[in-house]
Amino acid sequence: MTVVSMGAKEFSRLDVLMDLEARRVTVRDACGCSGSNADRSSGC
């Protein structure tokens, strides 16, 4: 079994990339969210 350790910032970025892959967000939306401290309730 492989174990991966990630910080909150890396997990947030991974979440955005997974949303992109699943086409739940657009690249434009992701670019606005990827570096911000916004939460999901604000669209990010």
Distance bins in CASP14 RR format, pairs under 12 A and 6 or more apart:
PFRMAT RR
TARGET T0000
AUTHOR 0000-0000-0000
RMODE 2
METHOD distances of the structure
MODEL  1
4 10 0 0 0 0 1 0 0 0 0 0 0
4 11 0 0 0 0 0 1 0 0 0 0 0
4 14 0 0 0 0 1 0 0 0 0 0 0
5 11 0 0 0 0 0 1 0 0 0 0 0
6 12 0 0 0 0 1 0 0 0 0 0 0
6 13 0 0 0 0 1 0 0 0 0 0 0
6 14 1 0 0 1 0 0 0 0 0 0 0
6 15 0 0 0 0 0 1 0 0 0 0 0
7 13 0 0 0 0 1 0 0 0 0 0 0
7 14 0 0 0 0 1 0 0 0 0 0 0
7 15 0 0 0 0 0 1 0 0 0 0 0
8 14 0 0 0 0 0 1 0 0 0 0 0
8 15 0 0 0 0 0 1 0 0 0 0 0
8 37 0 0 0 0 0 1 0 0 0 0 0
9 15 0 0 0 0 0 1 0 0 0 0 0
9 16 0 0 0 0 0 1 0 0 0 0 0
9 34 0 0 0 0 0 1 0 0 0 0 0
9 35 0 0 0 0 1 0 0 0 0 0 0
9 36 0 0 0 0 0 1 0 0 0 0 0
9 37 0 0 0 0 1 0 0 0 0 0 0
10 16 0 0 0 0 0 1 0 0 0 0 0
10 17 0 0 0 0 0 1 0 0 0 0 0
10 34 0 0 0 0 0 1 0 0 0 0 0
11 17 0 0 0 0 0 1 0 0 0 0 0
11 18 0 0 0 0 0 1 0 0 0 0 0
12 18 0 0 0 0 0 1 0 0 0 0 0
12 19 0 0 0 0 0 1 0 0 0 0 0
12 30 0 0 0 0 0 1 0 0 0 0 0
12 33 0 0 0 0 1 0 0 0 0 0 0
12 34 0 0 0 0 1 0 0 0 0 0 0
12 35 0 0 0 0 1 0 0 0 0 0 0
12 36 0 0 0 0 1 0 0 0 0 0 0
12 37 0 0 0 0 1 0 0 0 0 0 0
12 38 0 0 0 0 1 0 0 0 0 0 0
12 39 0 0 0 0 1 0 0 0 0 0 0
12 40 0 0 0 0 1 0 0 0 0 0 0
12 44 0 0 0 0 1 0 0 0 0 0 0
13 19 0 0 0 0 0 1 0 0 0 0 0
13 20 0 0 0 0 0 1 0 0 0 0 0
13 30 0 0 0 0 1 0 0 0 0 0 0
13 33 0 0 0 0 1 0 0 0 0 0 0
13 34 1 0 0 1 0 0 0 0 0 0 0
13 35 1 0 0 1 0 0 0 0 0 0 0
13 36 0 0 0 0 0 1 0 0 0 0 0
13 44 0 0 0 0 0 1 0 0 0 0 0
14 20 0 0 0 0 0 1 0 0 0 0 0
14 21 0 0 0 0 0 1 0 0 0 0 0
14 30 0 0 0 0 0 1 0 0 0 0 0
14 34 0 0 0 0 0 1 0 0 0 0 0
15 21 0 0 0 0 0 1 0 0 0 0 0
15 22 0 0 0 0 0 1 0 0 0 0 0
15 24 0 0 0 0 0 1 0 0 0 0 0
15 25 0 0 0 0 0 1 0 0 0 0 0
15 30 0 0 0 0 0 1 0 0 0 0 0
15 33 0 0 0 0 1 0 0 0 0 0 0
15 34 0 0 0 0 1 0 0 0 0 0 0
15 39 0 0 0 0 0 1 0 0 0 0 0
15 40 0 0 0 0 1 0 0 0 0 0 0
15 44 0 0 0 0 1 0 0 0 0 0 0
16 22 0 0 0 0 0 1 0 0 0 0 0
16 24 0 0 0 0 1 0 0 0 0 0 0
16 25 1 0 0 1 0 0 0 0 0 0 0
16 26 0 0 0 0 0 1 0 0 0 0 0
16 27 0 0 0 0 0 1 0 0 0 0 0
16 29 0 0 0 0 1 0 0 0 0 0 0
16 30 1 0 1 0 0 0 0 0 0 0 0
16 31 0 0 0 0 1 0 0 0 0 0 0
16 32 0 0 0 0 1 0 0 0 0 0 0
16 33 1 0 1 0 0 0 0 0 0 0 0
16 34 1 0 1 0 0 0 0 0 0 0 0
16 35 0 0 0 0 1 0 0 0 0 0 0
16 36 0 0 0 0 0 1 0 0 0 0 0
16 38 0 0 0 0 0 1 0 0 0 0 0
16 40 0 0 0 0 0 1 0 0 0 0 0
16 43 0 0 0 0 0 1 0 0 0 0 0
16 44 1 0 0 1 0 0 0 0 0 0 0
17 24 0 0 0 0 0 1 0 0 0 0 0
17 25 0 0 0 0 0 1 0 0 0 0 0
17 27 0 0 0 0 0 1 0 0 0 0 0
17 30 1 0 0 1 0 0 0 0 0 0 0
17 33 0 0 0 0 0 1 0 0 0 0 0
17 34 0 0 0 0 1 0 0 0 0 0 0
18 24 0 0 0 0 1 0 0 0 0 0 0
18 25 0 0 0 0 1 0 0 0 0 0 0
18 30 0 0 0 0 0 1 0 0 0 0 0
19 25 1 0 1 0 0 0 0 0 0 0 0
19 26 0 0 0 0 1 0 0 0 0 0 0
19 27 0 0 0 0 0 1 0 0 0 0 0
19 29 0 0 0 0 1 0 0 0 0 0 0
19 30 1 0 0 1 0 0 0 0 0 0 0
19 33 0 0 0 0 1 0 0 0 0 0 0
19 34 0 0 0 0 0 1 0 0 0 0 0
19 40 0 0 0 0 1 0 0 0 0 0 0
19 43 0 0 0 0 0 1 0 0 0 0 0
19 44 0 0 0 0 1 0 0 0 0 0 0
20 26 0 0 0 0 1 0 0 0 0 0 0
20 27 1 0 0 1 0 0 0 0 0 0 0
20 28 0 0 0 0 0 1 0 0 0 0 0
20 29 0 0 0 0 1 0 0 0 0 0 0
20 30 1 0 1 0 0 0 0 0 0 0 0
20 31 0 0 0 0 0 1 0 0 0 0 0
20 33 0 0 0 0 0 1 0 0 0 0 0
20 34 0 0 0 0 1 0 0 0 0 0 0
21 27 0 0 0 0 0 1 0 0 0 0 0
21 30 0 0 0 0 0 1 0 0 0 0 0
22 30 0 0 0 0 0 1 0 0 0 0 0
23 29 0 0 0 0 0 1 0 0 0 0 0
23 30 0 0 0 0 0 1 0 0 0 0 0
24 30 0 0 0 0 1 0 0 0 0 0 0
24 33 0 0 0 0 0 1 0 0 0 0 0
24 40 0 0 0 0 0 1 0 0 0 0 0
24 43 0 0 0 0 0 1 0 0 0 0 0
24 44 0 0 0 0 0 1 0 0 0 0 0
25 31 0 0 0 0 1 0 0 0 0 0 0
25 32 0 0 0 0 1 0 0 0 0 0 0
25 33 1 0 0 1 0 0 0 0 0 0 0
25 34 0 0 0 0 0 1 0 0 0 0 0
25 40 0 0 0 0 0 1 0 0 0 0 0
25 43 0 0 0 0 1 0 0 0 0 0 0
25 44 0 0 0 0 1 0 0 0 0 0 0
26 32 0 0 0 0 0 1 0 0 0 0 0
26 33 0 0 0 0 0 1 0 0 0 0 0
26 43 0 0 0 0 0 1 0 0 0 0 0
27 33 0 0 0 0 0 1 0 0 0 0 0
27 34 0 0 0 0 0 1 0 0 0 0 0
28 34 0 0 0 0 0 1 0 0 0 0 0
29 36 0 0 0 0 0 1 0 0 0 0 0
29 38 0 0 0 0 0 1 0 0 0 0 0
29 40 0 0 0 0 0 1 0 0 0 0 0
29 42 0 0 0 0 0 1 0 0 0 0 0
29 43 1 0 0 1 0 0 0 0 0 0 0
29 44 1 0 0 1 0 0 0 0 0 0 0
30 36 0 0 0 0 0 1 0 0 0 0 0
30 38 0 0 0 0 0 1 0 0 0 0 0
30 43 0 0 0 0 0 1 0 0 0 0 0
30 44 0 0 0 0 1 0 0 0 0 0 0
31 44 0 0 0 0 0 1 0 0 0 0 0
32 38 0 0 0 0 1 0 0 0 0 0 0
32 42 0 0 0 0 0 1 0 0 0 0 0
32 43 0 0 0 0 1 0 0 0 0 0 0
32 44 1 0 0 1 0 0 0 0 0 0 0
33 39 0 0 0 0 1 0 0 0 0 0 0
33 40 0 0 0 0 1 0 0 0 0 0 0
33 42 0 0 0 0 1 0 0 0 0 0 0
33 43 1 0 0 1 0 0 0 0 0 0 0
33 44 1 1 0 0 0 0 0 0 0 0 0
34 44 0 0 0 0 1 0 0 0 0 0 0
35 44 0 0 0 0 1 0 0 0 0 0 0
36 42 0 0 0 0 1 0 0 0 0 0 0
36 43 0 0 0 0 0 1 0 0 0 0 0
36 44 1 0 0 1 0 0 0 0 0 0 0
37 44 0 0 0 0 1 0 0 0 0 0 0
38 44 1 1 0 0 0 0 0 0 0 0 0
END
